[in-house]
Every structure is written in structure tokens, then in C-alpha cells.
Amino acid sequence: MRMSQRQNTDDDYATSSPRHRRHGHSRHSDQAFRDQTTLIRLLEHLDYAIEDASAARSADELYAERMRFNSVVEELTQVQECAKRLSDDCRFAMPDLPWNELRALRNILVHEYDSIDADSLYVTATRDAPALAERLRPIIDAIE
């Protein structure tokens, strides 16, 4: 087979540059594979947000710890970025998950960063995010 006719394989993805992968460019042509890996990353970001927020005993404490506060904001932003990268088919297959709410949250976190309410962020990361993670975990477990 000539080089121009060569098919991409999983090995190609594994050996592609980290920069290429870091920017969301995958050589893998299987949408289901991309959706699965994106769901795994989405849950990882949720878990990090939960962990960081839960280390604070209150919204005030979270707000007072600038690095922790910023970490929770960034992790929740990444959750939505992952959700945005999922195919319509994947999102439609899980209609009971709060896709629209994730989009709204991201818009607040990104566009109104200087006015993020610490109480709302704390509740989102310590109550809403764990509930979403609990719903996603069986789906992710079935993938891995």
C-alpha cells in the first residue's frame, strides 16, 4: 500500500504528537471512540473539581484559597468543553444528563469570571457535580 493510501490506526494516535492530541486533534476516525475518550476526560475533570472544592469546608474558604477556587473554575470549564466535543448522537443517547446546564455554567465561568458567586460554585462542585459524576460513572465503567 502506498503511503498516501495508508489507513490511520490506533497506533498512529498513540504515536502522534502530544501537542496534536492536546488541541483535540485526533487521527482516530471512529466517532464512538472519540466520544468514549471524551466522556472519560469529562468524568476526570468532574472528579478533580469535586476533590478541590470538597477540600474547602465552605464557599468562603474556597473563595479565600485563590488557587483552589481557580482550579475548580477551570475543571468545571473543562467539563463543559468535553461535553461540547461529544457528538450529537452521544448526547442524544443520554438525554437525562444536563447538557444545556453545562453550557450555561461554562458561559458564566468564562464570560463573567470576575463575578462568579463563590456560594454557587461551591454548591455546583460539591452537590451538583457529584450527582452528575454518579450518573456518568456506570457509563464510563462500561467503556473501560
N, C-alpha and C positions, 0 to 999 in steps of 0.2 A: 504494500500500500504506500502510495506517495505521501509525503509529509502534509501536503495540502488537503489530503483526504482522510487524515488520521482523526479518529474519534476521541473526544475527551473522555477520560476515565476518572474514577475516584482518586487514583494515584496522581493524576495531574493536579487535582485540587490540593492534595496533601503536599505537593512539592511547589505549588505556586507561591509567589512571594507573600510574606506576611502583610506587606503594605496593600497588596492587591486584595487580600481577604479582609483586611481591617476596614476597607472602604466599602465593604458589602459586595464586592465583585467576586462572584464565584464562577468557576468554569464548569460547574456541575449543571447539567441541563434538566435535571429532574426536579420539577417544582415541588413535588411531595417531599423530597429530600431537603430542599431549601426551607420549606415550611417547618419540617421537623426540627432542623437545627436552629431555626429562629425561635421556635417555641421553647427549646431547651435554654437558649440565651435569655429569653424573656423571663423564664422562671428564675434563672440565676440572678438577674437584676432585681427581681422582686425580693428574693431571699436576702440579698445584700441590703436593700432598703429597709427591710424588716429588721435585720440584725442591727444596723446602725441606729435606727430610730428607737428600737427597744432597749438599747444601751442607756438611753436617757430615761429618767424617771418621770419626766413631764415635758410638755411642749416648751415651757420656759427654759428648762435645762437643755433641750435640743437646740433651741434658738441661741442660747448662750455659748454653745460649742460650735463656732462657725464652721470648722472643718466637717464635723459630723452633719450639721444642717445642710451644708453644700453637697455632701456625699448623698444624703437622702434625696435631695432635689435631683441630682444628676442620675442616680439609679432609677428613679421614677420616670425621668425623661427618657432614659434608655428603654424602659419597659414599653413606653408608647412607641418609640422608634421601631422596636421589634414588632409590635402589633401592626404598625403601618406597613411593614415589609411583608407581612403574611398575605398570601393570595386571597382573593375574594372567596374562592371555593373553601379555603381553610376556615376563614371567619364565618362563612355561612354554615359550615358544618358544626359550628359551636355558637349558635345564636343566643344562648343563655349567658354568654360572657359579655362583660360591659365594654365593648369596643368603643362605642360613642363616648362613654365617660372617660376612657383613657385618652381619647383625642382631646377632649375638653381640658382634662388635667394638664396635659402637655402644653397646651396653648397658654394656660395660666402660668405654668412653671417657666416657660421660655419667654413669653411676651410681657409678663407682669412680675418679673423676678424680684424687683425691688419692693413689691408689695405682697409677697407671699405671706399668708397668715400661718404663723407657727402652729396654732391650735389645729387648723385644718390639715396641715401637712402631717402633724403627729398622729391625728386620728386616721388619716389615709394610710400612713405607713404602719400603724400598729393595729388597726382594726380591719380596714378595707383590703389592704394588700395581703394579709394572712388569709382572709376569706377567699380571695382570688387565687392565691397560691394553692390553697387546699383543693380548689376545683380543678386547677391545672395539673397538679401532681400525678393523678392517675393517668392522665393523657400522656404526660412525659414518661412516666414509668413504663407505659406500654411501648414507647418508642425505644427506650434504652434497653 
